[in-house]
Amino acid sequence: MSLLQTTDIRRNYGNLPVLKGINIRIEPGEVVSIVGASGAGKTTLLQILGTLDRPDSGELRIDGQNVFTLNDRQLAKFRNERIGFVFQFNNLLPEFTALENVCLPGFIAGTAESQVRERAHELLNILNLRDRTDHLPSQLSGGEQQRVAVARALINQPAIVFADEPSGNLDSRNAEELHQLFFRLRDEFGQTLVIVTHNEHLADLADRKLVIRDGMVIA
């Protein structure tokens, strides 16, 4: 069974059709890139796949769950527990340390504090941030901040991680390190990732590349 499957996902904004029947499957452990020109529908699709927005019609199944049959509270719980997000701008809370930022989704999920902290330390160690756990975001480099955001996305051991232009705000060296990290997560932990990107190098590294044009997947 596919980890993620969509059936005829459609989304309009007013009279403007943005997604015109999206049918995709993503298998466990895949790294899939989504590319296309600005306005093609990439971000709208990612928001729907990540359950941050609902389609006008169509079905989305993640890890066997038909997610849009859930009410808003159930969907928020499912999202926190089963989905991770990495955005272009890391959205770290400035008043919290790196460790505290990583722990937040785990605390929200109701996991025991000791387990959350142990998992957070483990992730920060894996991401070479062992010595930065007590630093505030303002005390971290851009690359370090984004790695903290990756750790936060992984804290609840999600079925799938969605990344929206994750290296778009980084210099070339930090961008390349982040790209390699994604594939290390896939290779070592079997993590499934879906990445929207304008970075052609990252898109080509993926196991599969989905091309969106005018609201449709053409490749």
URDA-V51334 format. One line per field, one symbol per residue. phi: phi as a letter, one per 20 degrees, with the letter a starting at -180 (. if undefined). psi: psi as a letter, one per 40 degrees, with the letter a starting at -180 (. if undefined). A space follows every 10 residues. Layout:
phi=???
psi=???
//
This chain:
phi=.ffcbdclfc bddmeefddc oeccccegne dddccqfgnf offgffffge mebdffbocc dclneffeee ffffffffff edcdccdgdf lfffedfgff fffgfffffn fggfffffff fgfffgelcg edfeefgfed fgffgfffff gffefelffb ddcdlfdfdd ffffffffgf fgfffffecm fecccebeef ffgffffbce ddclmcedb
psi=hidhhihfhi hihbehhdhf ghhihhihei hhihiiihee edddddddde eeiiidiiih hhfehgdeei iddddddddd dehihhidhd fihdeiiddd ddddddddee ihdddddddd ddddddeffd eedeiideei iddddddddd dddedegidi hhhhfdeeei iddddddddd ddddddddef hhhhhhiehd dddddidihh hhhfeihe.
//
